[in-house]
Every structure is written in structure tokens, then in C-alpha cells.
Amino acid sequence: MVEYLGSTERISNPPNGPVISAKGVSRVFGSGATSVAALSSIDLIVEKGDFLAVTGRSGSGKTTLLNLLSGLDTPSTGTVHFHGDDLAKLRESDLVELRRHKIGFVFQSFGLMPLLSAQENVELPLHIGGVSWRERRQRAHEALEAVGLGTRARHRPFELSGGEQQRVSIARALVTGPEVVFADEPTGELDTATARSIADTLGEIASSRQATVIVATHDLELAATAQRRMDLVDGVIVFQS
């Protein structure tokens, strides 16, 4: 059972209203005759504690949408708001602070540093953020315990299974106590049983009502565990719950 997501006291009290809202969002790459519309007219509201699965085939726009919702990219048209703030109008320093303290990322490729232990990998965002040695060690330990890897803290990535490496990645995303966790194909490199356990972990994070989870996936079993679902085809929403 996932219980630890970092102290909520480290995050200022958010205003009422949705965590993330997108209105008329489109993203076009290139220009003229060679331009490609990756997303077209996306409207979306995400509330605190939502577990949203964005599904679709490769090239449907899932990753592009996550990049826009997290402020890693800017819409060609439309707006994305995080707690009422237009992400396109924030200074780069403000976006860095947003990603550092209020957003966590989980990737398909795990993204772990091979020479660091699981504990050290989880501590890394805190180290970058200037958190003291003692506090980051404690918070990393709690995050690893939350994903069931407390006894594997000293192991390096090559000593862990694929599922364990992804759990380390999730612990690293949780250690800063984010409001939103974005996961891009988190089960893409895992076997069916392991993928199911990762899906359950993400669901538990959302059901705790302490974090919102937005996952891009083509894994229908993972999507089935989500509270809400959005299906994309060629950058257009064809279904949304």
C-alpha cells in the first residue's frame, strides 16, 4: 500500500479548482506544407487525485500531450493552466521550480543512473534541490519503503529486475512530494505480471488523494485500472471519461 508521497507541508496550499486544465490545445510541428499536427483542439480538466490514462497507438500524440500538460513544451494554440497559472506565461525559473517541487516524472526507460544505488537514485532530485543529506536520506528511504523496495536500497540498477527498477523510478518521482505524477509508458518494457503490479502502484498513489496521476500508455490493462480515460487517434480525442 503506497502511503508516503512526501510531506504536504513542503507544498503551499493550492487554490480551489482543477489541478490542470487545457483549453483548445493544439501542437503543430514544422511549418507550411511539411507541418504535422500532433494534437488538435484538446480540452481537458484534471482534478486532484485523478488517475487519468491517455491511450492510443504510437504516434497518436500521447507523449506530446504529457509534455504540454507538464510545461515541458508549449502549445501552438490554446492554453494549459496549472492551478490557474498559464504555463506558457511562466518564467523559465518558475517552470523549473514547478517541475522540481510539484511534478514528478516516470519514464518507460527508467532513467536510473547506473553507478548509483537505488537509494542514491531516489535522492538525486533532492540533492539537486539543495535538501540536506540527513533529510534526503530519510525521505528517499520512506519513498523506497512505499514502493516495497526498502530492503533493496543499496542495490544498483543492474542488480534489480525491470519491475524493481521501475519502482525505483516511481520512488524518485514521489520523493519530492509532487502534486502531479506524469508517467510515459511506464509498463512498456515490463512483462505482464510486473506491469500489472506497477499499474496497481500508480492506482494506489492516486487513490490516496494526495497526488494526481496522468499516464500515457498503450497498455489496456493499465488503462483499465485508471479512474478516467482519454483515447487519442492522430492527435484528436475520440473518447474521454
Secondary structure per residue as TSV (DSSP state, phi and psi in degrees):
chain	resnum	aa	ss	phi	psi
A	1	M	-	360.0	123.3
A	2	V	-	-81.6	120.5
A	3	E	-	-121.2	-28.5
A	4	Y	-	-95.6	126.0
A	5	L	-	-133.7	22.1
A	6	G	-	88.8	157.2
A	7	S	-	-71.0	127.7
A	8	T	G	-68.2	-14.2
A	9	E	G	-71.2	-14.7
A	10	R	G	-81.5	-8.5
A	11	I	S	-118.0	131.2
A	12	S	-	-63.5	149.9
A	13	N	-	-61.3	120.9
A	14	P	-	-74.0	155.1
A	15	P	-	-72.1	167.0
A	16	N	S	-67.7	160.6
A	17	G	S	108.6	177.9
A	18	P	-	-65.2	152.7
A	19	V	S	-70.1	-48.6
A	20	I	E	-131.6	137.9
A	21	S	E	-137.6	137.9
A	22	A	E	-123.3	135.4
A	23	K	E	-132.2	117.7
A	24	G	E	58.8	36.5
A	25	V	E	-81.9	126.6
A	26	S	E	-130.9	151.7
A	27	R	E	-136.2	119.4
A	28	V	E	-116.0	131.3
A	29	F	E	-106.1	137.4
A	30	G	S	82.5	-174.2
A	31	S	-	-147.9	161.3
A	32	G	G	63.6	-141.3
A	33	A	G	-67.7	-20.3
A	34	T	G	-96.7	4.4
A	35	S	-	-69.0	148.8
A	36	V	E	-129.4	126.1
A	37	A	E	-88.1	105.6
A	38	A	E	-78.2	-32.0
A	39	L	E	-141.2	145.4
A	40	S	E	-136.2	119.8
A	41	S	E	50.9	56.9
A	42	I	E	-87.5	124.4
A	43	D	E	-116.2	130.6
A	44	L	E	-156.6	138.6
A	45	I	E	-126.6	128.0
A	46	V	E	-121.7	123.4
A	47	E	-	-97.0	164.7
A	48	K	T	-59.3	132.0
A	49	G	T	84.7	-1.6
A	50	D	-	-65.6	145.9
A	51	F	E	-118.6	100.8
A	52	L	E	-108.2	126.7
A	53	A	E	-103.7	124.5
A	54	V	E	-102.1	114.5
A	55	T	E	-114.2	163.9
A	56	G	-	153.1	162.7
A	57	R	S	-70.6	166.6
A	58	S	T	-56.8	131.8
A	59	G	T	89.2	4.9
A	60	S	S	-80.7	-12.8
A	61	G	S	109.9	8.3
A	62	K	H	-61.0	-52.8
A	63	T	H	-65.8	-38.1
A	64	T	H	-59.3	-41.4
A	65	L	H	-63.9	-45.5
A	66	L	H	-60.1	-40.0
A	67	N	H	-62.7	-37.5
A	68	L	H	-72.4	-42.8
A	69	L	H	-67.4	-26.8
A	70	S	T	-95.7	-1.5
A	71	G	T	81.5	9.8
A	72	L	S	-76.6	-18.7
A	73	D	S	-141.6	164.6
A	74	T	-	-116.5	136.1
A	75	P	-	-63.7	148.7
A	76	S	S	-70.6	-39.4
A	77	T	E	-141.5	158.9
A	78	G	E	89.2	179.9
A	79	T	E	-135.3	149.6
A	80	V	E	-124.3	125.1
A	81	H	E	-113.9	138.2
A	82	F	E	-115.0	111.3
A	83	H	T	49.5	43.2
A	84	G	T	87.5	-12.3
A	85	D	E	-90.0	127.0
A	86	D	E	-70.4	114.0
A	87	L	G	-61.0	-32.2
A	88	A	G	-68.4	-19.2
A	89	K	G	-99.4	-3.9
A	90	L	S	-77.6	147.0
A	91	R	-	-68.5	156.3
A	92	E	H	-59.2	-37.1
A	93	S	H	-63.4	-36.0
A	94	D	H	-69.6	-37.7
A	95	L	H	-65.2	-39.2
A	96	V	H	-61.4	-44.3
A	97	E	H	-64.3	-38.3
A	98	L	H	-60.9	-48.1
A	99	R	H	-69.5	-30.2
A	100	R	H	-75.8	-33.6
A	101	H	H	-115.8	-24.7
A	102	K	T	-119.6	-6.0
A	103	I	E	-130.3	136.8
A	104	G	E	-119.9	148.4
A	105	F	E	-123.5	137.6
A	106	V	E	-126.3	130.0
A	107	F	E	-117.4	159.9
A	108	Q	T	-61.7	-38.2
A	109	S	T	-88.1	9.6
A	110	F	-	72.7	-49.4
A	111	G	-	67.5	31.7
A	112	L	-	-87.6	148.1
A	113	M	-	-78.6	118.8
A	114	P	T	-64.5	-26.6
A	115	L	T	-92.0	-3.5
A	116	L	S	-101.0	149.8
A	117	S	-	-72.2	170.8
A	118	A	H	-58.0	-44.7
A	119	Q	H	-58.4	-46.4
A	120	E	H	-67.8	-35.5
A	121	N	H	-63.9	-41.7
A	122	V	H	-69.1	-35.1
A	123	E	H	-69.8	-20.9
A	124	L	H	-53.0	-47.7
A	125	P	H	-61.2	-32.9
A	126	L	H	-72.2	-38.0
A	127	H	H	-62.0	-44.5
A	128	I	H	-63.0	-35.2
A	129	G	T	-80.3	0.5
A	130	G	T	81.7	17.7
A	131	V	-	-72.6	142.7
A	132	S	-	-62.5	156.2
A	133	W	H	-56.7	-47.4
A	134	R	H	-63.7	-43.7
A	135	E	H	-69.5	-42.8
A	136	R	H	-67.3	-32.5
A	137	R	H	-65.0	-42.5
A	138	Q	H	-66.2	-45.8
A	139	R	H	-67.2	-37.8
A	140	A	H	-66.1	-39.9
A	141	H	H	-61.3	-44.9
A	142	E	H	-63.7	-40.3
A	143	A	H	-65.6	-41.4
A	144	L	H	-66.4	-39.2
A	145	E	H	-61.2	-38.0
A	146	A	H	-63.8	-30.8
A	147	V	T	-101.4	14.0
A	148	G	T	79.6	24.2
A	149	L	-	-122.8	24.4
A	150	G	G	-57.8	-33.6
A	151	T	G	-84.8	-4.3
A	152	R	G	-110.3	15.2
A	153	A	T	-60.1	-32.7
A	154	R	T	-90.7	-1.5
A	155	H	-	-81.2	143.8
A	156	R	-	-85.9	162.5
A	157	P	G	-52.8	-39.1
A	158	F	G	-68.6	-13.8
A	159	E	G	-94.2	2.5
A	160	L	S	-114.6	151.0
A	161	S	-	-72.3	169.8
A	162	G	H	-58.9	-43.0
A	163	G	H	-64.8	-38.4
A	164	E	H	-67.2	-39.4
A	165	Q	H	-62.4	-39.3
A	166	Q	H	-68.6	-33.2
A	167	R	H	-67.0	-36.1
A	168	V	H	-62.3	-41.9
A	169	S	H	-60.9	-40.8
A	170	I	H	-66.6	-42.6
A	171	A	H	-60.0	-40.1
A	172	R	H	-63.6	-38.0
A	173	A	H	-67.7	-31.0
A	174	L	H	-85.5	-20.7
A	175	V	T	-65.2	-24.2
A	176	T	T	-86.2	-1.7
A	177	G	-	69.2	50.6
A	178	P	-	-72.4	157.4
A	179	E	S	-82.5	-31.4
A	180	V	E	-131.5	133.8
A	181	V	E	-113.0	122.2
A	182	F	E	-101.2	128.9
A	183	A	E	-126.1	120.0
A	184	D	E	-104.8	106.2
A	185	E	S	49.2	54.3
A	186	P	T	-67.4	-16.7
A	187	T	T	-110.5	10.3
A	188	G	T	-63.1	-27.1
A	189	E	T	-110.4	18.3
A	190	L	S	-115.2	153.2
A	191	D	-	-71.7	168.7
A	192	T	H	-59.2	-47.0
A	193	A	H	-65.2	-42.6
A	194	T	H	-67.3	-39.9
A	195	A	H	-60.0	-38.8
A	196	R	H	-64.8	-39.0
A	197	S	H	-68.4	-35.4
A	198	I	H	-67.6	-40.5
A	199	A	H	-60.5	-42.1
A	200	D	H	-63.1	-39.9
A	201	T	H	-62.2	-45.5
A	202	L	H	-63.5	-38.9
A	203	G	H	-64.2	-38.1
A	204	E	H	-66.7	-35.7
A	205	I	H	-60.8	-45.4
A	206	A	H	-70.2	-41.4
A	207	S	H	-67.5	-19.6
A	208	S	T	-68.6	-13.8
A	209	R	T	65.8	19.2
A	210	Q	S	-104.2	-14.4
A	211	A	-	-148.5	149.4
A	212	T	E	-95.1	138.7
A	213	V	E	-120.5	125.8
A	214	I	E	-123.1	116.4
A	215	V	E	-121.6	132.5
A	216	A	E	-96.6	126.5
A	217	T	E	-157.8	151.2
A	218	H	S	-107.4	6.0
A	219	D	-	-84.0	106.8
A	220	L	H	-68.5	-28.1
A	221	E	H	-67.0	-41.6
A	222	L	H	-63.4	-44.9
A	223	A	H	-60.0	-34.9
A	224	A	H	-68.1	-22.1
A	225	T	H	-84.0	-11.8
A	226	A	S	-76.5	152.4
A	227	Q	S	-72.6	-35.3
A	228	R	E	-132.4	160.1
A	229	R	E	-145.1	141.6
A	230	M	E	-129.8	126.4
A	231	D	E	-105.3	130.7
A	232	L	E	-112.7	138.8
A	233	V	E	-132.0	116.2
A	234	D	T	51.8	41.9
A	235	G	T	80.6	7.4
A	236	V	E	-119.1	137.2
A	237	I	E	-72.1	124.4
A	238	V	E	-109.6	-12.5
A	239	F	E	-158.8	141.3
A	240	Q	E	-152.1	133.4
A	241	S	-	-121.5	360.0
